[in-house]
Amino acid sequence: MEPDCLFCKIAHKQTDTEILHETDALVVFKDINPHAPVHLLIVPKKHIRSVNDLGADDHDVVSKLIFSARDMAKQMGINESGYRIFFNVEKGGGQMIFHIHLHMIGGWR
């Protein structure tokens, strides 16, 4: 855990953020600035700065993020209508918090 990292603090329950889903490896919560009716962030508990910082031993982390996004889409009722998952990478790619996280958006009619 990085002590100054907001997502580390959320993942380790040091904020009052409502956690929608949690496993031993990750947490899921709503984005505070949603860009869709459903906008969730899937965040690993392990601090990894960005996609560029993934190590050889992080394959499982990425897999768990993607499978959790799929499961949350079903839980939120948008799996059949469609959804989008994406990473923002580095400042030029729109990354604002430097702790890897997967966005899952959808819910448009």
C-alpha positions in Angstrom: 0.0 0.0 0.0 1.2 3.5 -0.9 0.2 5.8 2.0 -0.6 8.8 -0.3 -2.6 6.9 -2.9 -6.3 7.5 -2.8 -7.2 4.1 -4.4 -5.0 2.3 -1.8 -6.9 4.1 0.9 -10.2 3.1 -0.6 -9.1 -0.5 -1.2 -7.9 -0.8 2.4 -11.1 0.8 3.8 -9.5 3.9 5.0 -12.3 6.1 3.5 -16.0 6.0 3.7 -16.4 4.9 0.0 -19.2 2.4 -0.5 -17.7 -0.8 -1.8 -20.0 -2.7 -4.1 -17.9 -5.8 -4.4 -14.7 -7.0 -2.8 -12.4 -10.0 -3.1 -9.0 -10.7 -1.6 -7.5 -9.1 -4.7 -9.8 -6.1 -5.6 -12.6 -3.7 -4.8 -15.4 -2.3 -6.9 -17.0 1.1 -6.3 -18.9 3.8 -8.2 -16.9 6.6 -9.9 -17.6 9.9 -8.2 -17.7 11.6 -11.7 -19.7 9.2 -13.8 -19.7 9.3 -17.6 -22.6 6.9 -17.9 -25.6 5.8 -16.0 -23.4 3.0 -14.6 -19.7 3.9 -14.1 -17.8 1.6 -11.8 -14.1 1.4 -11.0 -12.5 -2.0 -10.5 -9.3 -1.5 -8.4 -6.7 -4.0 -7.3 -5.7 -3.9 -3.7 -2.1 -4.3 -4.9 -0.6 -0.9 -5.8 0.5 -0.8 -9.4 1.0 2.7 -10.7 -0.3 2.2 -14.3 -0.6 -0.4 -17.1 3.0 0.6 -18.0 4.1 -0.7 -14.6 2.6 -4.2 -14.8 5.1 -6.9 -14.0 5.4 -10.4 -15.3 3.7 -11.6 -12.1 0.6 -9.3 -12.6 -1.2 -11.4 -15.3 -3.6 -12.6 -12.7 -4.4 -9.1 -11.5 -5.5 -8.0 -14.9 -7.5 -11.1 -15.4 -9.3 -10.7 -12.1 -10.1 -7.0 -13.0 -11.7 -8.1 -16.4 -13.7 -11.0 -15.0 -14.9 -8.8 -12.1 -16.1 -6.2 -14.7 -18.0 -8.9 -16.5 -19.6 -10.1 -13.3 -20.5 -6.5 -12.2 -22.1 -5.8 -15.5 -24.4 -8.8 -15.0 -25.1 -7.7 -11.4 -25.9 -4.1 -12.6 -28.2 -5.5 -15.3 -26.2 -4.1 -18.2 -24.5 -7.3 -19.5 -27.0 -7.9 -22.3 -27.5 -4.3 -23.4 -23.8 -3.7 -23.5 -21.0 -2.0 -21.6 -17.5 -0.8 -22.1 -14.3 -1.5 -20.1 -11.1 0.4 -20.4 -7.9 1.5 -18.7 -6.6 5.1 -18.9 -2.8 4.9 -19.1 -0.6 7.8 -18.0 -1.6 11.5 -18.0 -1.8 11.8 -21.8 -4.2 8.8 -21.8 -6.5 10.4 -19.2 -5.2 8.6 -16.1 -5.8 10.9 -13.1 -5.1 8.6 -10.2 -1.9 6.7 -10.5 -3.0 3.3 -9.2 -4.1 1.0 -12.0 -7.9 0.7 -12.3 -10.4 -0.6 -14.9 -13.5 1.5 -15.8 -16.7 -0.2 -16.6 -19.4 2.0 -18.1 -22.8 1.3 -19.6 -26.5 1.6 -18.9 -27.5 3.7 -21.8 -30.9 3.0 -23.2 
